[in-house]
């Protein structure tokens, strides 16, 4: 009967120690630092995820609006003055860079727009602008790629340290009772859980965001190629 009562009391005590706050407060200093580091990384991961999803949605919507204006048949000079001179979206920046280079070349006295290297300069302006815009859009994405594979190992380090702490408690108290072993093991498993909760969203988001940005880069490349062809055709018509 006494053993049953003791077992019941031990179960209540162990259950009470399994709250998130208790697991954190009872953890050793090293495990606490691991948990705090993973928590900070998790906050940064979610901030990056939200920012990138909002940004990707915004730039695709802006690109669709710009393409509608571009293919509406209006004057390219008017479109340059309204959108290209001070671009607010990547596609408008590509258009502005190409159109600006073509206009500057066209103002050179006696320039041959067909054989004067204009096409090469326009293509170079488009490529540089696309690279610059994509570098800006991919900023902080590498953080997701780093946290994804690294966070579980950081949590595993907390796990190992927590188990070592448990064995130290057993050795110090010469007691293998569950009340002595459970806190350290619980801390260790909690650190692992935080590591996984940090890594999984980062890894999934990295793949989704990278794929979305690759598709958008292809969209910019396609637009740049089409626009360069239009400018080349207009150059030949001027000759």
C-alpha angles and dihedrals in degrees: 000000000000090000090053091050091048091049091050092048090048091051091051091048093048092047091051091054093055097077115117094242093047092049090053097044094047094048122105119257094259093051090047090054090049091051093047092048092050091046091052090049090049091053091050091047093054092044090053092045093052093044094049095046091050091046094048091050091048097049093047091050091047091048092052091050092048093048090052090054092043095052095040091094097248127139115290089213091056091047090051092052093048101038113003103051093060105015120197097184134047095248092050088050091054091049092046094050093050096042093045092052092047093049092049091050092048091056093057107107113248095001118157104225091196102045102017097091093260094128092053092050092049092049090049092050090051093048094047093048093049091049092049094047093047092048088054092048093048093052111129092008087105087062089064090049089052099045094047098068098025103050095068090054091049088051089047089055088055089048093053092046092049092051090048088052089052092052089048089054091050091050094046096048097032087225130123094187115139091242088064098043101036101068095056093044091047090052090049094051091045091056089051091050092052090049091053093045088054097044101045098058091042093052095045093044092049092057094045095045094044091051092048092049091048089053091049091049089053088051091053091046091051093049092046092052092049093047093047088053091051092051091047090052092049090050091055091048090055093056 
